[in-house]
Amino acid sequence: MANPKILILMGSASDRETMEAMMPYLDYFGIAADWKVSSAHRQPEATAKLARQAAPQGYSLIIAGAGMAAHLAGVCAAHTRLPVIAVPLAGSTLGDSTRCFRAYKCRPECRRPWSASARPAPSMPPCLAARILALHSPTIAARLDEFHRNECRLPESGGRSKK
């Protein structure tokens, strides 16, 4: 896996600011990402199509972030064999634990990892993606090792370290 790329789906354009906080981490790990907005509720067929076409289009995994009921990751997981990382976002009256439970609640065969907290830590989804992609990418594995040696912080430059 020379240059892995991932698909980042957001339930609405208003989720973009929160999700873009992941960019420095994705850049550091050398993970290219395409960003798309698709609602599991307002555009279920389009969302399912994006998930079905992700692997044939060369994506290695999907990160799905959505507020409210947080069904986006579940819909994606139901339509692809790729790993799907759920990022339940704020934006509703649901409590933090409710968002987590809803992100994880789905058929056992479609369960996917999820990353959630009161304020989603921007490092969590990219670090989980890096762990998955590092299985087949020595470059990402080396970056992950470096990240851990640096106590899970980005270098002062905020992006790729200079070697």
DSSP file (Angstrom, degrees, kcal/mol; ACC not computed):
  #  RESIDUE AA STRUCTURE BP1 BP2  ACC     N-H-->O    O-->H-N    N-H-->O    O-->H-N    TCO  KAPPA ALPHA  PHI   PSI    X-CA   Y-CA   Z-CA
    1    1 A M              0   0    0      0, 0.0   135,-0.1     0, 0.0     0, 0.0   0.000 360.0 360.0 360.0  92.7    0.0    0.0    0.0
    2    2 A A        +     0   0    0      1,-0.2   137,-0.1   135,-0.1   134,-0.0   0.991 360.0   6.4 -67.9 -65.0    2.2    2.8   -1.3
    3    3 A N  S    S-     0   0    0     28,-0.0    -1,-0.2     2,-0.0    28,-0.1  -0.769  79.5-160.1-123.7  84.3    0.0    5.9   -0.8
    4    4 A P        -     0   0    0      0, 0.0    28,-1.6     0, 0.0     2,-0.4  -0.324   6.6-165.6 -66.0 145.6   -3.2    5.0    1.1
    5    5 A K  E     -ab  32  59A   0     53,-0.6    55,-3.0    26,-0.2    56,-0.5  -0.962   1.2-156.9-129.3 152.3   -6.1    7.3    0.8
    6    6 A I  E     -a   33   0A   0     26,-2.6    28,-2.2    -2,-0.4     2,-0.5  -0.852  15.5-125.9-125.2 160.1   -9.2    7.5    2.9
    7    7 A L  E     -ab  34  62A   0     54,-2.2    56,-2.6    -2,-0.3     2,-0.6  -0.926  19.0-161.9-106.3 126.1  -12.7    8.8    2.5
    8    8 A I  E     -ab  35  63A   0     26,-3.1    28,-2.5    -2,-0.5     2,-0.4  -0.943  10.0-168.9-109.7 118.4  -14.0   11.2    5.1
    9    9 A L  E     -ab  36  64A   0     54,-2.8    56,-2.9    -2,-0.6     2,-0.4  -0.867   4.4-168.5-108.3 139.9  -17.8   11.5    5.1
   10   10 A M  E     -ab  37  65A   0     26,-2.1    28,-2.8    -2,-0.4    56,-0.2  -0.965  24.5-136.8-124.5 143.6  -19.7   14.2    7.0
   11   11 A G  S    S+     0   0    0     54,-1.8     2,-0.3    -2,-0.4    55,-0.1   0.777  88.0   2.0 -70.3 -26.3  -23.4   14.2    7.6
   12   12 A S  S >  S-     0   0    0     26,-0.1     3,-1.8     1,-0.1     4,-0.3  -0.980  75.1-106.5-154.8 162.2  -23.6   17.9    6.8
   13   13 A A  G >  S+     0   0    0     -2,-0.3     3,-1.5     1,-0.3     4,-0.4   0.785 114.2  68.3 -62.3 -27.0  -21.4   20.8    5.8
   14   14 A S  G 3  S+     0   0    0      1,-0.3     4,-0.4     2,-0.1     3,-0.3   0.670  91.4  62.2 -68.3 -14.7  -21.6   22.2    9.3
   15   15 A D  G <> S+     0   0    0     -3,-1.8     4,-2.4     1,-0.2    -1,-0.3   0.615  81.3  86.5 -81.2 -13.0  -19.6   19.2   10.5
   16   16 A R  H <> S+     0   0    0     -3,-1.5     4,-3.0    -4,-0.3     5,-0.2   0.880  81.6  54.5 -59.9 -43.8  -16.6   20.2    8.4
   17   17 A E  H  > S+     0   0    0     -4,-0.4     4,-0.5    -3,-0.3    -1,-0.2   0.924 112.6  43.7 -58.7 -45.0  -14.9   22.6   10.9
   18   18 A T  H >4 S+     0   0    0     -4,-0.4     3,-0.9     1,-0.2    -1,-0.2   0.926 116.7  46.5 -64.8 -44.9  -14.9   19.9   13.6
   19   19 A M  H >< S+     0   0    0     -4,-2.4     3,-2.0     1,-0.2    -2,-0.2   0.843 101.7  64.9 -69.0 -33.2  -13.7   17.2   11.2
   20   20 A E  H >< S+     0   0    0     -4,-3.0     3,-1.8     1,-0.3    -1,-0.2   0.684  81.5  79.5 -66.1 -15.7  -11.0   19.4    9.6
   21   21 A A  T << S+     0   0    0     -3,-0.9    -1,-0.3    -4,-0.5     4,-0.3   0.679  84.8  64.2 -62.9 -15.0   -9.2   19.5   13.0
   22   22 A M  T X> S+     0   0    0     -3,-2.0     4,-2.2     1,-0.2     3,-1.0   0.669  77.2  91.2 -78.3 -17.5   -7.9   16.0   12.0
   23   23 A M  H <> S+     0   0    0     -3,-1.8     4,-2.9     1,-0.3     5,-0.3   0.848  79.8  53.1 -54.0 -45.9   -6.0   17.4    9.0
   24   24 A P  H 3> S+     0   0    0      0, 0.0     4,-2.1     0, 0.0    -1,-0.3   0.869 112.7  46.8 -59.2 -32.9   -2.6   18.0   10.8
   25   25 A Y  H <> S+     0   0    0     -3,-1.0     4,-2.4    -4,-0.3    -2,-0.2   0.917 112.1  48.1 -73.9 -44.1   -2.6   14.4   12.0
   26   26 A L  H  X>S+     0   0    0     -4,-2.2     5,-2.8     1,-0.2     4,-0.8   0.914 113.5  49.1 -61.3 -41.4   -3.6   12.9    8.6
   27   27 A D  H ><5S+     0   0    0     -4,-2.9     3,-0.7    -5,-0.2    -2,-0.2   0.922 109.5  51.8 -62.6 -45.0   -0.8   15.1    7.0
   28   28 A Y  H 3<5S+     0   0    0     -4,-2.1    -2,-0.2    -5,-0.3    -1,-0.2   0.917 112.4  44.7 -58.6 -45.1    1.7   13.9    9.6
   29   29 A F  H 3<5S-     0   0    0     -4,-2.4    -1,-0.3     2,-0.1    -2,-0.2   0.584 113.8-118.5 -77.7  -8.4    0.9   10.2    8.9
   30   30 A G  T <<5 +     0   0    0     -4,-0.8     2,-0.6    -3,-0.7    -3,-0.2   0.831  60.9 150.9  76.5  32.3    1.0   10.8    5.2
   31   31 A I      < -     0   0    0     -5,-2.8    -1,-0.2    -6,-0.2     2,-0.2  -0.878  36.6-146.5-103.3 116.3   -2.6    9.8    4.7
   32   32 A A  E     -a    5   0A   0    -28,-1.6   -26,-2.6    -2,-0.6     2,-0.4  -0.556  19.3-166.0 -78.1 144.5   -4.4   11.4    1.8
   33   33 A A  E     -a    6   0A   0    -28,-0.2     2,-0.4    -2,-0.2   -26,-0.2  -0.995  18.2-154.2-137.8 139.8   -8.1   12.1    2.3
   34   34 A D  E     -a    7   0A   0    -28,-2.2   -26,-3.1    -2,-0.4     2,-0.4  -0.927  21.3-145.7-106.8 138.0  -11.1   13.0    0.1
   35   35 A W  E     +a    8   0A   0     -2,-0.4     2,-0.3   -28,-0.2   -26,-0.2  -0.886  23.0 168.2-110.7 131.1  -13.9   14.9    1.9
   36   36 A K  E     -a    9   0A   0    -28,-2.5   -26,-2.1    -2,-0.4     2,-0.5  -0.987  27.2-138.0-140.4 150.8  -17.6   14.5    1.0
   37   37 A V  E     +a   10   0A   0     -2,-0.3     2,-0.3   -28,-0.2   -26,-0.2  -0.939  35.5 150.7-108.3 127.1  -20.9   15.5    2.6
   38   38 A S        -     0   0    0    -28,-2.8     2,-0.5    -2,-0.5   -26,-0.1  -0.889  33.0-141.6-158.1 125.2  -23.7   12.9    2.5
   39   39 A S     >  -     0   0    0     -2,-0.3     4,-2.0     1,-0.1     8,-0.3  -0.748   5.8-151.2 -93.4 129.3  -26.5   12.4    5.0
   40   40 A A  T  4 S+     0   0    0     -2,-0.5    -1,-0.1     1,-0.2     8,-0.1   0.748 101.3  39.1 -65.3 -22.5  -27.6    8.9    5.9
   41   41 A H  T  4 S+     0   0    0      2,-0.1    -1,-0.2   -30,-0.1    -2,-0.0   0.873 123.6  34.0 -94.3 -45.8  -31.1   10.4    6.5
   42   42 A R  T  4 S+     0   0    0      1,-0.2    -2,-0.2     2,-0.1    -1,-0.0   0.751 135.0  23.3 -84.7 -24.4  -31.5   12.9    3.7
   43   43 A Q     X  +     0   0    0     -4,-2.0     4,-2.5     1,-0.1    -1,-0.2  -0.401  68.7 154.6-137.2  58.4  -29.6   11.0    1.0
   44   44 A P  H  > S+     0   0    0      0, 0.0     4,-2.4     0, 0.0     5,-0.2   0.877  76.9  47.6 -60.7 -39.6  -29.6    7.3    2.0
   45   45 A E  H  > S+     0   0    0      2,-0.2     4,-2.3     1,-0.2     5,-0.1   0.923 113.5  47.4 -67.8 -42.9  -29.1    6.0   -1.5
   46   46 A A  H  > S+     0   0    0      2,-0.2     4,-2.3     1,-0.2    -1,-0.2   0.891 112.8  50.0 -64.4 -39.1  -26.2    8.4   -2.3
   47   47 A T  H  X S+     0   0    0     -4,-2.5     4,-2.1    -8,-0.3    -2,-0.2   0.925 111.0  48.1 -65.5 -44.8  -24.6    7.5    1.0
   48   48 A A  H  X S+     0   0    0     -4,-2.4     4,-2.6    -5,-0.2    -2,-0.2   0.896 111.0  52.0 -61.7 -40.3  -24.8    3.8    0.4
   49   49 A K  H  X S+     0   0    0     -4,-2.3     4,-2.4     2,-0.2    -2,-0.2   0.912 107.5  51.7 -63.7 -43.2  -23.4    4.3   -3.1
   50   50 A L  H  X S+     0   0    0     -4,-2.3     4,-0.8     1,-0.2    -1,-0.2   0.921 112.6  46.2 -57.9 -44.2  -20.4    6.2   -1.7
   51   51 A A  H >X S+     0   0    0     -4,-2.1     3,-0.6     1,-0.2     4,-0.6   0.915 112.8  49.0 -66.4 -43.2  -19.7    3.4    0.7
   52   52 A R  H 3< S+     0   0    0     -4,-2.6     3,-0.2     1,-0.2    -1,-0.2   0.866 115.4  44.2 -64.0 -36.2  -20.1    0.7   -2.0
   53   53 A Q  H 3X S+     0   0    0     -4,-2.4     4,-1.7    -5,-0.2    -1,-0.2   0.543  90.2  88.5 -87.4  -7.2  -17.8    2.5   -4.4
   54   54 A A  H <<>S+     0   0    0     -4,-0.8     5,-2.4    -3,-0.6    -1,-0.2   0.936  90.0  43.2 -60.2 -50.7  -15.1    3.4   -1.8
   55   55 A A  T ><5S+     0   0    0     -4,-0.6     3,-2.2    -3,-0.2    -1,-0.2   0.948 113.8  49.8 -63.8 -49.2  -13.1    0.2   -2.2
   56   56 A P  T 345S+     0   0    0      0, 0.0    -1,-0.2     0, 0.0    -2,-0.2   0.796 107.6  56.7 -60.2 -25.2  -13.2    0.1   -6.0
   57   57 A Q  T 3<5S-     0   0    0     -4,-1.7    -2,-0.2    -3,-0.2    -3,-0.1   0.397 125.2-102.4 -86.9   4.2  -12.1    3.7   -6.1
   58   58 A G  T < 5 +     0   0    0     -3,-2.2   -53,-0.6     1,-0.3    -3,-0.2   0.564  69.4 147.5  93.1   9.3   -9.0    2.9   -4.0
   59   59 A Y  E   < -b    5   0A   0     -5,-2.4    -1,-0.3    -6,-0.2   -53,-0.2  -0.537  34.8-158.6 -77.4 146.3   -9.9    4.0   -0.6
   60   60 A S  E     -     0   0A   0    -55,-3.0     2,-0.3     1,-0.3   -54,-0.2   0.710  69.0 -12.9 -97.2 -24.9   -8.5    2.1    2.3
   61   61 A L  E     -     0   0A   0    -56,-0.5   -54,-2.2    21,-0.2     2,-0.4  -0.973  61.9-120.6-164.8 171.2  -11.0    3.0    5.0
   62   62 A I  E     -bc   7  84A   0     21,-2.4    23,-3.0    -2,-0.3     2,-0.5  -0.976   8.7-161.5-124.6 133.8  -13.8    5.5    5.8
   63   63 A I  E     -bc   8  85A   0    -56,-2.6   -54,-2.8    -2,-0.4     2,-0.5  -0.980  17.4-168.3-109.3 123.7  -14.1    8.0    8.6
   64   64 A A  E     -bc   9  86A   0     21,-2.9    23,-2.9    -2,-0.5     2,-0.5  -0.952   6.5-177.5-120.7 117.9  -17.7    9.0    9.1
   65   65 A G  E     +bc  10  87A   0    -56,-2.9   -54,-1.8    -2,-0.5     2,-0.3  -0.954  15.0 148.1-117.8 128.3  -18.6   11.9   11.3
   66   66 A A  E     - c   0  88A   0     21,-1.3    23,-2.4    -2,-0.5     2,-0.1  -0.993  29.2-144.0-154.9 149.9  -22.2   13.0   12.0
   67   67 A G    >   +     0   0    0     -2,-0.3     3,-2.1    21,-0.2     4,-0.3  -0.075  69.7  40.1 -93.9-159.4  -24.2   14.6   14.7
   68   68 A M  T 3  S-     0   0    0      1,-0.3    24,-0.1    21,-0.2    -2,-0.1  -0.361 132.1  -2.1  55.4-116.1  -27.8   14.0   15.8
   69   69 A A  T 3  S-     0   0    0     -2,-0.2    -1,-0.3    33,-0.1    -2,-0.1   0.588  86.2-138.4 -85.8  -8.8  -28.4   10.2   15.6
   70   70 A A    <   +     0   0    0     -3,-2.1     4,-0.4     1,-0.1     3,-0.2   0.850  54.0 140.7  59.5  39.2  -25.0    9.3   14.3
   71   71 A H     >  +     0   0    0     -4,-0.3     4,-2.4     1,-0.2     5,-0.2   0.584  42.6  90.7 -86.2 -10.5  -26.2    6.8   11.8
   72   72 A L  H  > S+     0   0    0      1,-0.2     4,-2.3    -5,-0.2     5,-0.2   0.904  87.3  46.9 -56.5 -47.4  -23.8    7.7    9.0
   73   73 A A  H  > S+     0   0    0     -3,-0.2     4,-2.8     1,-0.2    -1,-0.2   0.879 111.4  52.3 -64.1 -36.8  -21.1    5.2   10.0
   74   74 A G  H  > S+     0   0    0     -4,-0.4     4,-1.7     2,-0.2    -1,-0.2   0.906 109.1  48.8 -65.9 -41.6  -23.6    2.4   10.4
   75   75 A V  H  X S+     0   0    0     -4,-2.4     4,-0.6     2,-0.2    -2,-0.2   0.924 113.4  47.9 -62.9 -43.8  -25.0    3.0    6.9
   76   76 A C  H >< S+     0   0    0     -4,-2.3     3,-1.5    -5,-0.2     4,-0.4   0.941 110.2  51.3 -61.5 -47.0  -21.4    3.0    5.5
   77   77 A A  H >< S+     0   0    0     -4,-2.8     3,-0.6     1,-0.3    -1,-0.2   0.815 105.4  57.1 -61.4 -30.2  -20.5   -0.2    7.4
   78   78 A A  H 3< S+     0   0    0     -4,-1.7    -1,-0.3     1,-0.2    -2,-0.2   0.671 112.8  40.6 -73.5 -15.6  -23.6   -1.9    6.0
   79   79 A H  T << S+     0   0    0     -3,-1.5     2,-0.3    -4,-0.6    -1,-0.2   0.250 112.5  47.3-120.7  12.7  -22.5   -1.2    2.4
   80   80 A T    <   -     0   0    0     -3,-0.6   -28,-0.1    -4,-0.4     4,-0.1  -0.991  58.3-142.9-149.1 157.1  -18.7   -1.8    2.4
   81   81 A R  S    S+     0   0    0     -2,-0.3     3,-0.1   -30,-0.2    -1,-0.1   0.497  74.6 105.5 -92.9  -6.4  -16.1   -4.3    3.6
   82   82 A L  S    S-     0   0    0    -31,-0.2   -21,-0.2     1,-0.1     2,-0.1  -0.327  86.1 -94.0 -69.5 153.3  -13.7   -1.4    4.4
   83   83 A P        -     0   0    0      0, 0.0   -21,-2.4     0, 0.0     2,-0.5  -0.476  41.0-157.3 -63.4 140.1  -13.0   -0.5    8.0
   84   84 A V  E     -c   62   0A   0    -23,-0.2     2,-0.6    -2,-0.1   -21,-0.2  -0.988   4.3-157.4-124.7 122.9  -15.4    2.4    9.1
   85   85 A I  E     -c   63   0A   0    -23,-3.0   -21,-2.9    -2,-0.5     2,-0.4  -0.892  13.9-145.9-101.4 121.0  -14.4    4.7   12.0
   86   86 A A  E     -cd  64 114A   0     27,-2.6    29,-2.7    -2,-0.6   -21,-0.2  -0.712  14.3-173.0 -89.5 133.5  -17.4    6.4   13.5
   87   87 A V  E     -c   65   0A   0    -23,-2.9   -21,-1.3    -2,-0.4     2,-0.4  -0.839  11.5-156.8-124.7  92.3  -17.0    9.9   14.9
   88   88 A P  E     -c   66   0A   0      0, 0.0    29,-0.3     0, 0.0     2,-0.3  -0.568  18.0-158.4 -70.4 124.5  -20.2   11.0   16.7
   89   89 A L        -     0   0    0    -23,-2.4   -21,-0.2    -2,-0.4   -19,-0.1  -0.683  16.8-109.5-105.1 156.5  -20.3   14.8   16.7
   90   90 A A        +     0   0    0     -2,-0.3    -1,-0.1   -23,-0.1     3,-0.1  -0.169  68.9 110.1 -68.2 174.2  -22.1   17.2   18.9
   91   91 A G        +     0   0    0      1,-0.6     2,-0.3     3,-0.2    -1,-0.1   0.481  67.1  63.2 129.8  11.1  -24.9   19.2   17.4
   92   92 A S  S    S-     0   0    0      2,-0.3    -1,-0.6   -24,-0.1   -23,-0.0  -0.856  90.0 -98.6-146.2-177.8  -28.0   17.8   19.0
   93   93 A T  S    S+     0   0    0     -2,-0.3     2,-0.1    -3,-0.1    -3,-0.0   0.442  83.4 117.0 -86.4   0.1  -29.6   17.5   22.4
   94   94 A L        -     0   0    0      1,-0.1    -2,-0.3     2,-0.1    -3,-0.2  -0.433  69.0-119.4 -67.1 141.1  -28.3   13.9   22.7
   95   95 A G     >  -     0   0    0     -2,-0.1     4,-2.2     1,-0.1     5,-0.2  -0.311  27.5-103.5 -73.7 166.4  -25.9   13.5   25.6
   96   96 A D  H  > S+     0   0    0      1,-0.2     4,-2.0     2,-0.2     5,-0.1   0.913 121.7  47.3 -58.8 -45.9  -22.3   12.4   25.0
   97   97 A S  H  > S+     0   0    0      1,-0.2     4,-2.7     2,-0.2    -1,-0.2   0.869 109.4  54.7 -67.5 -34.1  -22.9    8.8   26.1
   98   98 A T  H  > S+     0   0    0      2,-0.2     4,-2.6     1,-0.2    -1,-0.2   0.917 107.2  50.3 -63.8 -42.4  -26.1    8.6   24.0
   99   99 A R  H  X S+     0   0    0     -4,-2.2     4,-2.2     2,-0.2    -1,-0.2   0.912 111.4  49.5 -60.8 -41.8  -24.2    9.6   20.9
  100  100 A C  H  X S+     0   0    0     -4,-2.0     4,-1.7     2,-0.2    -2,-0.2   0.941 111.7  47.4 -62.6 -47.3  -21.6    6.9   21.6
  101  101 A F  H  X S+     0   0    0     -4,-2.7     4,-2.0     1,-0.2    -2,-0.2   0.905 112.9  48.6 -62.3 -41.0  -24.2    4.2   22.1
  102  102 A R  H  < S+     0   0    0     -4,-2.6    -1,-0.2     1,-0.2    -2,-0.2   0.856 109.1  53.3 -68.5 -33.6  -26.0    5.2   18.9
  103  103 A A  H  < S+     0   0    0     -4,-2.2    -1,-0.2    -5,-0.2    -2,-0.2   0.841 117.0  38.6 -67.9 -31.3  -22.8    5.2   16.9
  104  104 A Y  H  < S+     0   0    0     -4,-1.7     2,-0.7    -5,-0.2    -2,-0.2   0.712  92.0  99.1 -92.3 -20.7  -22.0    1.7   18.1
  105  105 A K     <  +     0   0    0     -4,-2.0     2,-0.3    -5,-0.2   -31,-0.1  -0.556  53.4 103.7 -74.9 111.7  -25.5    0.3   18.0
  106  106 A C  S    S-     0   0    0     -2,-0.7     5,-0.1   -32,-0.0    -3,-0.0  -0.953  79.4 -49.8-168.5 176.7  -25.9   -1.7   14.8
  107  107 A R    >   -     0   0    0     -2,-0.3     3,-2.1     1,-0.1     4,-0.3  -0.289  55.6-118.0 -57.9 142.6  -26.0   -5.3   13.6
  108  108 A P  G >  S+     0   0    0      0, 0.0     3,-1.1     0, 0.0    -1,-0.1   0.832 113.3  57.4 -54.4 -34.9  -23.1   -7.3   15.0
  109  109 A E  G 3  S+     0   0    0      1,-0.2    -2,-0.1   -31,-0.0     0, 0.0   0.639 109.9  45.3 -73.3 -11.2  -21.7   -8.0   11.5
  110  110 A C  G <  S+     0   0    0     -3,-2.1    -1,-0.2     2,-0.1   -33,-0.1   0.280  79.7 135.3-112.3   8.6  -21.5   -4.2   10.8
  111  111 A R    <   -     0   0    0     -3,-1.1   -27,-0.1    -4,-0.3    -7,-0.1  -0.256  31.0-176.5 -61.0 147.4  -19.9   -3.1   14.0
  112  112 A R        -     0   0    0     -9,-0.2   -27,-0.1    -8,-0.1    -2,-0.1  -0.962  31.8 -90.2-142.7 156.9  -17.1   -0.6   13.6
  113  113 A P        -     0   0    0      0, 0.0   -27,-2.6     0, 0.0     2,-0.3  -0.328  44.3-162.4 -64.3 152.5  -14.7    1.2   15.8
  114  114 A W  B     -d   86   0A   0    -29,-0.2     2,-0.4     2,-0.1   -27,-0.2  -0.964  14.2-156.0-138.4 157.5  -15.8    4.6   17.1
  115  115 A S        +     0   0    0    -29,-2.7     2,-0.3    -2,-0.3     9,-0.0  -0.969  30.0 147.7-135.7 113.7  -14.1    7.5   18.6
  116  116 A A        +     0   0    0     -2,-0.4     2,-0.3   -29,-0.1   -27,-0.1  -0.999   9.5 149.1-151.7 151.2  -16.1    9.9   20.8
  117  117 A S        -     0   0    0     -2,-0.3    -2,-0.0   -29,-0.3     0, 0.0  -0.920  64.7 -78.4-160.3-179.4  -15.8   12.2   23.8
  118  118 A A  S    S+     0   0    0      1,-0.3   -28,-0.1    -2,-0.3    -1,-0.1   0.920 131.7  19.8 -57.3 -43.0  -17.5   15.4   25.0
  119  119 A R  S    S-     0   0    0     -3,-0.1    -1,-0.3   -30,-0.1   -30,-0.1  -0.970 101.9-117.8-122.7 112.6  -15.3   17.2   22.5
  120  120 A P        -     0   0    0      0, 0.0    -4,-0.1     0, 0.0   -33,-0.0  -0.266  25.3-127.5 -55.1 123.6  -14.0   14.9   19.9
  121  121 A A    >   -     0   0    0      1,-0.2     3,-1.3     2,-0.0   -99,-0.0  -0.609  12.1-141.3 -72.1 123.9  -10.2   14.8   20.1
  122  122 A P  T 3  S+     0   0    0      0, 0.0    -1,-0.2     0, 0.0   -97,-0.1   0.691  97.1  57.3 -64.5 -16.2   -9.0   15.5   16.6
  123  123 A S  T 3> S+     0   0    0      2,-0.1     4,-2.3     1,-0.1     5,-0.2   0.740  89.0  75.4 -84.2 -22.1   -6.2   13.0   16.9
  124  124 A M  H <> S+     0   0    0     -3,-1.3     4,-2.2     1,-0.2     5,-0.2   0.945  96.6  40.3 -63.0 -55.7   -8.3    9.9   17.7
  125  125 A P  H  > S+     0   0    0      0, 0.0     4,-2.5     0, 0.0    -1,-0.2   0.927 118.3  47.1 -62.3 -43.2   -9.8    9.0   14.3
  126  126 A P  H  > S+     0   0    0      0, 0.0     4,-2.7     0, 0.0    -2,-0.2   0.885 112.2  50.8 -65.5 -34.6   -6.6    9.7   12.4
  127  127 A C  H  X S+     0   0    0     -4,-2.3     4,-2.1     2,-0.2    -3,-0.2   0.899 111.3  47.3 -68.4 -38.7   -4.5    7.7   14.9
  128  128 A L  H  X S+     0   0    0     -4,-2.2     4,-1.9    -5,-0.2    -1,-0.2   0.913 112.8  49.8 -66.2 -41.4   -6.9    4.8   14.6
  129  129 A A  H  X S+     0   0    0     -4,-2.5     4,-2.8    -5,-0.2     5,-0.2   0.918 109.6  51.7 -61.1 -42.6   -6.8    5.1   10.8
  130  130 A A  H  X S+     0   0    0     -4,-2.7     4,-2.4     1,-0.2    -1,-0.2   0.892 106.8  53.4 -62.6 -39.4   -3.0    5.1   11.0
  131  131 A R  H  < S+     0   0    0     -4,-2.1     4,-0.5     2,-0.2    -1,-0.2   0.909 112.7  44.1 -61.3 -41.3   -2.9    2.0   13.1
  132  132 A I  H >< S+     0   0    0     -4,-1.9     3,-1.1     1,-0.2     4,-0.2   0.946 117.2  44.0 -68.3 -47.8   -5.1    0.2   10.6
  133  133 A L  H >X S+     0   0    0     -4,-2.8     3,-1.6     1,-0.2     4,-0.5   0.772 100.8  70.0 -70.5 -26.3   -3.1    1.4    7.5
  134  134 A A  T 3< S+     0   0    0     -4,-2.4    -1,-0.2     1,-0.3     3,-0.2   0.706  81.2  76.0 -65.2 -19.1    0.3    0.8    9.2
  135  135 A L  T <4 S+     0   0    0     -3,-1.1    -1,-0.3    -4,-0.5    -2,-0.2   0.801 114.1  20.3 -60.5 -27.4   -0.4   -3.0    8.9
  136  136 A H  T <4 S+     0   0    0     -3,-1.6    -1,-0.2    -4,-0.2    -2,-0.2   0.278 117.1  70.5-125.4   8.1    0.5   -2.6    5.2
  137  137 A S     X  -     0   0    0     -4,-0.5     4,-2.5    -3,-0.2     5,-0.2  -0.895  51.1-170.7-132.9 104.5    2.5    0.6    5.1
  138  138 A P  H  > S+     0   0    0      0, 0.0     4,-2.3     0, 0.0     5,-0.2   0.834  91.0  57.3 -60.1 -31.2    6.0    0.7    6.6
  139  139 A T  H  > S+     0   0    0      2,-0.2     4,-2.0     1,-0.2     5,-0.1   0.937 109.9  42.1 -65.7 -46.6    6.0    4.5    6.1
  140  140 A I  H  > S+     0   0    0      2,-0.2     4,-2.6     1,-0.2    -1,-0.2   0.882 112.4  55.4 -67.9 -37.0    2.9    5.0    8.2
  141  141 A A  H  X S+     0   0    0     -4,-2.5     4,-2.4    -7,-0.2    -2,-0.2   0.914 108.5  48.1 -60.5 -42.7    4.1    2.5   10.7
  142  142 A A  H  X S+     0   0    0     -4,-2.3     4,-2.3     2,-0.2    -1,-0.2   0.902 111.7  49.7 -64.9 -40.7    7.3    4.5   11.2
  143  143 A R  H  X S+     0   0    0     -4,-2.0     4,-2.7     2,-0.2    -2,-0.2   0.901 110.2  50.9 -63.6 -40.9    5.3    7.7   11.6
  144  144 A L  H  X S+     0   0    0     -4,-2.6     4,-2.2     2,-0.2    -2,-0.2   0.914 109.9  49.5 -64.1 -43.1    3.1    6.0   14.2
  145  145 A D  H  X S+     0   0    0     -4,-2.4     4,-2.3     2,-0.2    -2,-0.2   0.923 112.3  48.2 -60.0 -44.3    6.2    4.9   16.1
  146  146 A E  H  X S+     0   0    0     -4,-2.3     4,-1.6     1,-0.2    -2,-0.2   0.905 109.2  53.5 -62.5 -42.3    7.6    8.4   16.0
  147  147 A F  H  <>S+     0   0    0     -4,-2.7     5,-2.2     1,-0.2     6,-0.7   0.904 110.4  46.8 -59.4 -43.2    4.2    9.8   17.1
  148  148 A H  H ><5S+     0   0    0     -4,-2.2     3,-1.6     1,-0.2    -1,-0.2   0.882 108.5  54.4 -68.6 -38.7    4.2    7.5   20.1
  149  149 A R  H 3<5S+     0   0    0     -4,-2.3    -1,-0.2     1,-0.3    -2,-0.2   0.819 105.4  55.2 -62.6 -28.9    7.9    8.3   21.0
  150  150 A N  T ><5S-     0   0    0     -4,-1.6     3,-0.6    -5,-0.2    -1,-0.3   0.064 126.7-103.2 -91.1  23.8    6.8   12.0   21.0
  151  151 A E  T < 5S-     0   0    0     -3,-1.6    -3,-0.2     1,-0.2    -2,-0.1   0.859  72.5 -59.5  55.5  41.4    4.1   11.1   23.6
  152  152 A C  T 3 <S+     0   0    0     -5,-2.2     2,-0.4     1,-0.2    -1,-0.2   0.844 107.8 123.8  59.4  39.3    1.3   11.2   20.9
  153  153 A R    <   -     0   0    0     -6,-0.7    -1,-0.2    -3,-0.6    -3,-0.1  -0.948  63.9-113.9-125.2 149.2    1.9   14.8   20.0
  154  154 A L        -     0   0    0     -2,-0.4     6,-0.1     1,-0.1  -129,-0.1  -0.459  45.3 -92.9 -72.6 152.3    2.7   16.3   16.6
  155  155 A P    >   -     0   0    0      0, 0.0     3,-2.7     0, 0.0    -1,-0.1  -0.196  44.9 -96.9 -58.0 161.1    6.2   17.8   16.2
  156  156 A E  T 3  S+     0   0    0      1,-0.3    -2,-0.1     2,-0.1     5,-0.0   0.805 124.6  64.6 -50.8 -33.3    6.4   21.6   16.9
  157  157 A S  T 3  S-     0   0    0      2,-0.1    -1,-0.3     1,-0.1     3,-0.1   0.700 104.0-132.4 -67.0 -17.7    6.1   22.2   13.1
  158  158 A G  S <  S+     0   0    0     -3,-2.7  -130,-0.2     1,-0.3     2,-0.1   0.344  78.9  48.3  83.8  -7.7    2.6   20.8   13.3
  159  159 A G  S    S-     0   0    0      1,-0.3    -1,-0.3  -132,-0.1    -2,-0.1  -0.330 106.7 -11.2-134.7-142.7    3.1   18.6   10.3
  160  160 A R        -     0   0    0     -2,-0.1    -1,-0.3    -3,-0.1     2,-0.1  -0.386  67.5-124.1 -67.5 137.2    5.6   16.1    9.0
  161  161 A S        -     0   0    0   -133,-0.2     2,-0.6    -2,-0.1    -1,-0.1  -0.416  25.2-112.4 -76.1 158.6    8.9   16.1   10.8
  162  162 A K              0   0    0      1,-0.1    -1,-0.1    -2,-0.1     0, 0.0  -0.827 360.0 360.0 -96.7 124.1   12.1   16.7    8.9
  163  163 A K              0   0    0     -2,-0.6    -1,-0.1     0, 0.0    -2,-0.0   0.337 360.0 360.0-121.2 360.0   14.4   13.7    8.6
